[in-house]
Amino acid sequence: MTIKTDTGAEVPCEIADHDDGQYFVTYTVQQECSVTITVLFQDDKGKMVPLRGSPYSASFSAGTKADSNHLTGPSLPKYVTKVIDETGRWMKETTNAAKTSDKDLAEIKTLIGVVDSVKQVQAQTDSIMLQLDQLEETLNFL
């Protein structure tokens, strides 16, 4: 695992192995910055590969209360609500755009719009599923 600031400086971290597939990582930054967290694991072929979703990013602001940076701080419920709301909105919009029951499919522009909506869903499915899986694991951890 590596954690680097936006200036490229490496941030020391402590990794606790819970011996059940979970690891708990703690680190502290000394100044306002953004960090990139790269997590690798050894796959079944012995190759080091990124963990799904890696690299991750985080940002730290001097004006933010310290408890906001804690996993169980007040920012987590806001983030969870935001992700659920955005995902729900996205699902509703793409479902309506891809729906064919109320559209004249003889119109080529309409048909192209439906195809484009289906392609958008296919392109974003992995990132949406990753985000939902991350929320589920975070809530399971709590």
Residue pairs with C-beta under 8 A, 6 or more apart in sequence:
1 13
1 15
1 25
1 37
1 38
1 39
1 40
2 10
2 37
2 38
3 10
3 11
3 13
3 27
3 35
3 36
3 37
3 38
4 10
4 11
4 35
4 36
4 38
5 11
5 29
5 33
5 34
5 35
6 33
6 34
6 35
6 36
7 33
11 27
11 28
11 29
11 35
12 27
13 25
13 26
13 27
14 25
14 26
14 27
15 23
15 24
15 25
16 23
16 24
16 25
16 26
17 23
18 24
22 141
25 37
27 35
29 35
29 60
31 62
32 60
32 61
32 62
33 59
33 60
34 57
34 58
34 59
34 60
35 57
35 58
35 59
35 60
36 55
36 56
36 57
37 54
37 55
37 56
37 57
37 58
38 50
38 54
38 55
38 56
39 50
39 51
39 54
39 55
39 56
40 48
40 49
40 50
40 51
40 54
41 48
41 49
41 51
42 48
42 49
43 49
52 130
53 130
53 134
60 69
65 73
67 73
67 74
68 74
68 75
69 75
71 138
71 141
71 142
72 142
76 138
80 135
80 138
80 139
83 131
83 132
83 135
84 135
87 128
87 131
87 132
90 124
90 128
94 117
94 120
94 121
97 113
97 114
97 116
97 117
97 120
98 114
98 117
98 118
98 121
99 114
100 114
103 110
103 114
104 110
105 111
105 114
